[in-house]
Every structure is written in structure tokens, then in C-alpha cells.
Amino acid sequence: MSEEKTELKDIISFQVHRNIVNLYKKYFEITEDLLREHNLYKERIKKSSLDDTNTIDDLDYFTEERFNQTRKKILDAGNDAAREIDKTLEFVTITLKEQ
């Protein structure tokens, strides 16, 4: 019976981890969309502006570096959540009701 409980806990842990990974993959997609849109708007401004394009680049806040920092924060948050769930599951015994 103890082996069944461990197996069930492993299945739940796997599913939770999978959902967390899917969640931060969605955040990555959203962040990539934001970067793409940001770059499109920046190019539109450069094309329509008579001002120096260096000024536009200087004002650019969503750089590739900033994008990578954001990705890292998303990944760190997902990994932290998974670790916390694993710690919590260590203290839990899970059983199924049979009907």
C-alpha cells in the first residue's frame, strides 16, 4: 500500500510540474509577442520620424537584454513554485477513496 501512495504522489507531482512548465511557456510566448510588437512599433517610429533614429534607440526600454532578464525571472518563478510544491508534498500522504 505504501508503494501505491508513493506512486500516486509521484503522478500528482508530475502533473503539477507539467502544468507549471506549461504556464511559464505561455508567459514566454506572451513576452516574445511583446518584444516583437515593441520592435515593430519602434521601426514604425523610425520610418515616420524625421528625428535622429539614435534617439529612438537610446529610449528603447525593451532591449534583448531586458527580454532575457524577464525570461529568466519567469523561469525562476516557475522553478521556485515547483520546488515549494515538492517540499509540501513530502509531508502529505495521499490516498484514493474506493467506491
N, C-alpha and C positions, 0 to 999 in steps of 0.2 A: 504494500500500500504506500509506503514512503517513497518508493521509486515513481509511482504514479503521480504523487503530489509534486515531486521534483520535475517530472516531465510536463505536467500541466503548468507549473510556474515558468518553465523554460518557454513553453508555447506562448504564454501571455507576454513574457518579456520580449520575445522575438517580435510579436505583433506590435507592441508598444514602440520598440525601436524602429520598426519599419514605418510606422506612422510618423514618428519624429523625423526620420530621414525624408519622407515624402513632404512633410511640412517645410523643412528648410530647403528642399529642392524648389518648392513653389516660391519661397522667398528669394531664392537665387534667380528664378525666372522673372519675378517682378523687378528685382534690382537691375537685371540685364535689360529689361524693357525700358526702365527709367533712364539708364545710361544711353541707350540707343536714341530715345526721344530727345534727351538732353543734347546729344551730339547733332541731331537733325536740326533742332532749333538754333543751336549755335551756328551751324553752317548757313541757315537762312538769314540770320542776323548779319553774318559776314558778307553775304551776297548782296543784301539790301542796304547795307550801311556804307556810307562814304567815309566813315571814320577809319582810323588805323585798326587793322584786324589784330594787331598785337595787344591792344587794349582789351579786346574781347577775350583773347586767350588769358590775359592776366586776371580777368574777372571770373574765369571758369572755375567753379567750385567743385564740380563733379568730375574730377580727373580720374584717370585709370587707377592711380594710387588710392584715391578715396573709394573707388569702386571695390578694389581688392580688400581694403580695410573693412568695408561693410560686409563683404562676403565672409571674411574671417570672423567677424562678430556674430554673424548668423550661424556659422558652423560651430563656433564656441558655445553659443547658447543652446543649440541642439544637443551637442555632446554633453554639456552640463546637465541638461534635463534628463538625458538617458542615464547618466551616472547616478543622479538622485533617485530615479525610479528603481534602478538596480539596488541601491542601498536600501530603499524602502522594502523592496520585495524580499530581501534577505530575512526580514523579520515577520514575514507573512506566511501563513500556511493556507493553502487553497485546496478546497475540496468541492466536488460536484455533488449536487443532490440527485439521487436516482429516483425516477418517478415510475 
